[in-house]
Amino acid sequence: LVAGLTVKEAEALVADRLKEADGRLKEAEAAWQAFQRRSQLNVLKQQLGAYVDRVAGIRQRLERISTDRSLLQTRLAEAERELAKEPKLLALEREIVADPAAAALIARGGDLGALVGLKLKNQELNPTHQKLLFTALDLRAELAALDAEEKALKEEEGRLAPQVQALQERIAQEEAERARLLT
């Protein structure tokens, strides 16, 4: 018993305090239920996880792009060195009498005596040069595609960064409110 109080007064005091505590408990439960109804903590954490995973994927791809670019640049330099060594055109020479048209003239009984020793000169595209040229062009196109992909990924990463930060702030606020309600 509390000093100076009768049993009935003490019972009334305890009943009042119990009633106050019960009221505070009901208020706390109502606040907790209201928080749970409006809280999007789980959804926010899922969104944050997805964004963080995407940013990590972007960063991994950016690292691979750097490696891929170095490899392609090395291959391109090698192809361009080889290309510089190869002539664009091949000069072909042959005796006129070895020409199919001259053979047809001989078959018809034509006199080729004046043509002996003369040569036909012909030029044609060097197939090795063509192959190296197409290889170099393909490598340049791949490098341009990597540059475009890198730019797009950096832009996406730039757009995601503020969203990640905003989600982290909202999660921190909701977790602080949750902790306050649980204490």
Buried (B, 14 or more C-beta within 10 A) or exposed (E): EEEEEEEEEBEEEEEEEEEEEEEEEEEEEEEBEEBEEEBEBEEBBEBBEEBBEBBEEBEEBBEEBEEBBEEBEEBBEBBBEBBEEBEEEBEEEEEBBEBEEBEEBEEEEEEEEEBEEEBBEEEEEBEBBEBBBEBBEBBBEBBEEBEEBBEEBEEEBEEBEEBBEEBBEBBEEBBEBBEEBEE
